[in-house]
Amino acid sequence: MLEHGGRLRHASATYGIALEQWLDLSTGINPHPYPAPAIPPTLWQRLPEDDDGLEAAAAAYYGSDQLLPVAGSQPAIQLLPALLPGRRVTMPCPTYAEHPHAWREHDLRIRGDGTDAIDKLIDDTDVLVLVHPNNPSGARFEREQLLEWHRRLSQRGAWLVLDEAFIDADPGASLAGEAGRPGLVVLRSIGKFFGLAGARTGFVLGPPSLRTALAERLGPWTVSGPSRFVVRAALDDRTWQHTMRRRLATDSQRLATLLHTAGLGIPRGPALFQWIVHPAASSIHHALALRGILVRHFDTPSSLRFGLPPDESGWQRLTEALAAL
């Protein structure tokens, strides 16, 4: 099992700090989650039903009905290598570690996350896997560039796989609305922007044949009835989404300014986190942990990812900790 953010119990045991005393900035999950409605008791007594309105709400939100609900993006990430043809797989580095792990039995070519590095391999690639915006580097590509890469790939039967887990704060950059085109797969998650990681719900948008193959592998009832109920409400709530996008944009800029002012370099990232490359990343991670602040540390490159504090107390605590470095 690969390491991910959010290992708060492990940090608590390592540093001897009680769970409730930590400021957890390690996950990139929205600290202001969607206020889940009360779940009707009957949903706990019935198997999930696929005519409950979830698919319709998702189609309206993503701009396409070419989708399949799944228990988060992870099942799809693990199954796609068995379902997509080809051996030559290209993806950037650094990126979300589950992707290279899933494709490890293929001819995996790891490149930088710049446009030129990827473009040079497009015509010799069977599957291009991109997290967009990238996690943890925050790298982004122009929509026209992504569509051009898809065109070049699909015209010879190759595939573009886009993991858009962090794109909800900027939905205009998504290719979800293009779903159904041959050779295009888009993965979406409810866990990050909506802050509902525990619901374990996501969507695979892609051609019908691929969705059918995935559904057969996953089996029935992949998303629980209570999760379907809460997620449908979140996807339908346009007012909350609009308000949250504005709030996250403000908080993200505040975090970037704070890190830069602290002398940690020039951060970058989407609305939910900021990433900095720093030669002393391990030491900074340790120093913050000693003060009960958990951030995500990466060895290659030596870097740190900071999520958003949940409240003013958290902001003040982070500010003081950075000033003490």
Secondary structure, DSSP 8 states (H G I E B T S, - for coil): ----S--HHHHHHHHT--GGG-EE-SS---SS--------GGGGTS---TTSSHHHHHHHHHT-S-EEEESSSHHHHHHHHHHS--SEEEEESS--THHHHHTTTSEEEEE-SSHHHHHTTGGG-SEEEEESS-TTT-----HHHHHHHHHHHHTTT-EEEEE-TT-TTSGGG--GGGTTSTTEEEEEESTTTT--GGG--EEEE--HHHHHHHHHHH-S--S-HHHHHHHHHHHH-HHHHHHHHHHHHHHHHHHHHHHHHTTS---B--TTEEEEE-TTHHHHHHHHHHTTEE-EEETTTTEEEEE--SSHHHHHHHHHHHHT-
